[in-house]
Each structure stands twice: as C-alpha cells, then as structure tokens.
Amino acid sequence: MTAEVQKYTREQIESLELAPGSEHEQLEGLVPTLASDEDLKNALEKAFDYRGDVTLTLKSGEKIEAYIFNRSTGATLADSWVQYFTPSAPDKRKVSYAEIARLEFTGKDRAAGKHWEDWVKAWNEKKAAGEKNIALHPEALE
C-alpha cells in the first residue's frame, strides 16, 4: 500500500498558515457589577486575561492599581486569590478574592486593535513591494 502525497500550491499553504485570531471583549473602562460570588470570579477571570492594569478596591477601602498575572480559584472566595504587580512595588503580591469589593478596568488595553491579521497584511505588503529581510517590530508602549 502506498501513501498518496497531495501537492499543494504556495497559495494553499499560505492560506493554511493563517489561523483566525480571537476576538477580545472590550473591557477598558468597564466596572463590572459584583452582586454575587460568581460575578466576582468571572470578573477576576477577565482581569487575568486583560492586557492592562486594573484597580482593585478592597473591603478595607484600600485601592490597588495592578497588573494581574496569576490566579487560583478555590472552593470559596477565601480559598481563591490573584497575584499582581503594582507600578510602585517591584515584588509580586497576592490578595484573596474575599477581600475584593470592586474591580475596575482602568488601565489602557495594550493590545487593543492589534490583530494578527493586520500584522500579516503589513508583512505581505512589504514582501510584495520587494523588500528583503522584512522585520515588523511592535509599537512602543508609550
């Protein structure tokens, strides 16, 4: 039994290499309602995926501007936590879900409007123009 090898054109291969990007919910400026434990868990899950800073208001009244980079969801809010960085402290910090009263998506979404398809389009335009050693660099953050 011989395996038949299918031959693809360059265009077919290139079309297979471009996977569709995922849509991101517009969160910048959002202040979710935290009426239930589930609301808080869902909001903190979104904050984990967010590409900008959030402001956490704790039940003590303390406000923390932070970038959330890790989380663990336990059986209860007291068993759940988020880990974050703040602009004013170089070390990682952690806070329990049970301590959080309010969440605001206050920081700029650093990846808003930046889609893989746009990057590929720019690369293809440079390639079509005959450029060699094409390198597309990310925009400066600020």
Secondary structure as a PSIPRED ss2 file (coil, helix, strand):
# PSIPRED VFORMAT (PSIPRED V4.0)

   1 M C   1.000  0.000  0.000
   2 T C   1.000  0.000  0.000
   3 A C   1.000  0.000  0.000
   4 E C   1.000  0.000  0.000
   5 V C   1.000  0.000  0.000
   6 Q C   1.000  0.000  0.000
   7 K C   1.000  0.000  0.000
   8 Y C   1.000  0.000  0.000
   9 T C   1.000  0.000  0.000
  10 R H   0.000  1.000  0.000
  11 E H   0.000  1.000  0.000
  12 Q H   0.000  1.000  0.000
  13 I H   0.000  1.000  0.000
  14 E H   0.000  1.000  0.000
  15 S H   0.000  1.000  0.000
  16 L H   0.000  1.000  0.000
  17 E H   0.000  1.000  0.000
  18 L C   1.000  0.000  0.000
  19 A C   1.000  0.000  0.000
  20 P C   1.000  0.000  0.000
  21 G C   1.000  0.000  0.000
  22 S C   1.000  0.000  0.000
  23 E C   1.000  0.000  0.000
  24 H C   1.000  0.000  0.000
  25 E C   1.000  0.000  0.000
  26 Q C   1.000  0.000  0.000
  27 L C   1.000  0.000  0.000
  28 E C   1.000  0.000  0.000
  29 G C   1.000  0.000  0.000
  30 L C   1.000  0.000  0.000
  31 V C   1.000  0.000  0.000
  32 P C   1.000  0.000  0.000
  33 T C   1.000  0.000  0.000
  34 L C   1.000  0.000  0.000
  35 A C   1.000  0.000  0.000
  36 S C   1.000  0.000  0.000
  37 D H   0.000  1.000  0.000
  38 E H   0.000  1.000  0.000
  39 D H   0.000  1.000  0.000
  40 L H   0.000  1.000  0.000
  41 K H   0.000  1.000  0.000
  42 N H   0.000  1.000  0.000
  43 A H   0.000  1.000  0.000
  44 L H   0.000  1.000  0.000
  45 E H   0.000  1.000  0.000
  46 K H   0.000  1.000  0.000
  47 A H   0.000  1.000  0.000
  48 F H   0.000  1.000  0.000
  49 D H   0.000  1.000  0.000
  50 Y C   1.000  0.000  0.000
  51 R C   1.000  0.000  0.000
  52 G C   1.000  0.000  0.000
  53 D C   1.000  0.000  0.000
  54 V E   0.000  0.000  1.000
  55 T E   0.000  0.000  1.000
  56 L E   0.000  0.000  1.000
  57 T E   0.000  0.000  1.000
  58 L E   0.000  0.000  1.000
  59 K C   1.000  0.000  0.000
  60 S C   1.000  0.000  0.000
  61 G C   1.000  0.000  0.000
  62 E C   1.000  0.000  0.000
  63 K E   0.000  0.000  1.000
  64 I E   0.000  0.000  1.000
  65 E E   0.000  0.000  1.000
  66 A E   0.000  0.000  1.000
  67 Y E   0.000  0.000  1.000
  68 I E   0.000  0.000  1.000
  69 F E   0.000  0.000  1.000
  70 N E   0.000  0.000  1.000
  71 R E   0.000  0.000  1.000
  72 S E   0.000  0.000  1.000
  73 T C   1.000  0.000  0.000
  74 G C   1.000  0.000  0.000
  75 A C   1.000  0.000  0.000
  76 T C   1.000  0.000  0.000
  77 L C   1.000  0.000  0.000
  78 A C   1.000  0.000  0.000
  79 D C   1.000  0.000  0.000
  80 S C   1.000  0.000  0.000
  81 W E   0.000  0.000  1.000
  82 V E   0.000  0.000  1.000
  83 Q E   0.000  0.000  1.000
  84 Y E   0.000  0.000  1.000
  85 F E   0.000  0.000  1.000
  86 T E   0.000  0.000  1.000
  87 P C   1.000  0.000  0.000
  88 S C   1.000  0.000  0.000
  89 A E   0.000  0.000  1.000
  90 P E   0.000  0.000  1.000
  91 D E   0.000  0.000  1.000
  92 K E   0.000  0.000  1.000
  93 R E   0.000  0.000  1.000
  94 K E   0.000  0.000  1.000
  95 V E   0.000  0.000  1.000
  96 S E   0.000  0.000  1.000
  97 Y H   0.000  1.000  0.000
  98 A H   0.000  1.000  0.000
  99 E H   0.000  1.000  0.000
 100 I E   0.000  0.000  1.000
 101 A E   0.000  0.000  1.000
 102 R E   0.000  0.000  1.000
 103 L E   0.000  0.000  1.000
 104 E E   0.000  0.000  1.000
 105 F C   1.000  0.000  0.000
 106 T C   1.000  0.000  0.000
 107 G C   1.000  0.000  0.000
 108 K C   1.000  0.000  0.000
 109 D C   1.000  0.000  0.000
 110 R C   1.000  0.000  0.000
 111 A C   1.000  0.000  0.000
 112 A C   1.000  0.000  0.000
 113 G C   1.000  0.000  0.000
 114 K C   1.000  0.000  0.000
 115 H C   1.000  0.000  0.000
 116 W H   0.000  1.000  0.000
 117 E H   0.000  1.000  0.000
 118 D H   0.000  1.000  0.000
 119 W H   0.000  1.000  0.000
 120 V H   0.000  1.000  0.000
 121 K H   0.000  1.000  0.000
 122 A H   0.000  1.000  0.000
 123 W H   0.000  1.000  0.000
 124 N H   0.000  1.000  0.000
 125 E H   0.000  1.000  0.000
 126 K H   0.000  1.000  0.000
 127 K H   0.000  1.000  0.000
 128 A H   0.000  1.000  0.000
 129 A C   1.000  0.000  0.000
 130 G C   1.000  0.000  0.000
 131 E C   1.000  0.000  0.000
 132 K C   1.000  0.000  0.000
 133 N C   1.000  0.000  0.000
 134 I C   1.000  0.000  0.000
 135 A C   1.000  0.000  0.000
 136 L C   1.000  0.000  0.000
 137 H C   1.000  0.000  0.000
 138 P C   1.000  0.000  0.000
 139 E C   1.000  0.000  0.000
 140 A C   1.000  0.000  0.000
 141 L C   1.000  0.000  0.000
 142 E C   1.000  0.000  0.000
